């Protein structure tokens, strides 16, 4: 049985924490930043944690060795 390939687009967008949660960078911080409040931009800087119901899909199909 050959090795499973990781979806490279998923590996660039997601990473795993030590406890197995899936971490990602939040969206909406690339352009048109003048109309967004400083509080909103500050909160978008921090990584988001993917909800638990989407984690099995990422782990099994997209990043099997993650």
Residue pairs with C-beta under 8 A, 6 or more apart in sequence:
4 64
4 65
6 62
6 63
6 64
6 65
6 66
7 61
7 62
7 63
10 58
10 62
10 63
11 62
11 63
11 66
13 24
13 25
14 22
14 23
14 24
14 50
14 58
14 62
14 63
14 66
15 22
15 23
15 24
15 66
16 22
16 23
16 63
16 66
17 23
17 49
20 55
21 49
21 50
21 55
22 49
22 50
22 54
22 55
22 58
22 59
23 47
23 48
23 49
23 50
24 47
24 48
24 50
25 47
25 48
26 44
26 45
26 46
26 47
26 48
27 44
28 36
28 44
29 41
29 44
29 45
33 41
50 58
58 66
59 66
